[in-house]
Amino acid sequence: MAPELLDLAGPGAYWLALGAAGGLVVWLRVRRHKPRGAKRFGWGRPIYLRQQPRAQRRSYRAQAEADRRAEILLKEIAGEVAFAEMIKRGYLAVHSPTFPSRVYLVPERQGPVTVCEHGRPVMRLCVQTVERVPDYDTVVMHKLMIEGSEREYLRVANRV
């Protein structure tokens, strides 16, 4: 403010104007540094309610398409008959290429694989992917790993 105006307004007006300008600067600074996705009043949502980054989140349509492609792939690899039996029983039976009396029961949904010898369960194995994949892709993964290199599969799998 100009010195002439300070004399007319009085000494309190200078401090009032300075406080208003400082408040405006603080308000703009807070407004500018407010996190993205925060509510209008307050600093925003708790961490568990914030949205995931765009790269990590997938739309419902993309997940449905991935599930559909995984089902088609499983039908091609396992066959229509084995796929229908898996739907009816809840697991896909994969016969061991190394041990003739061993059968791996791969669940339809993600979970531990039951290993049966002579019709009796002897152990349960767990192999998981790093990222989320459709359930049928997990079934395909187990089937191909068992049939491709059973010893490597047994080495990688965790006993549950």
PyMOL commands that set and color helices and strands:
alter all, ss='L'
color gray80, all
select helices_A, chain A and resi 3-9+11-32+47-49+60-78+80-89+135-148+150-156
alter helices_A, ss='H'
color red, helices_A
select strands_A, chain A and resi 91-95+102-107+113-117+120-126+158-159
alter strands_A, ss='S'
color yellow, strands_A
deselect
rebuild
show_as cartoon
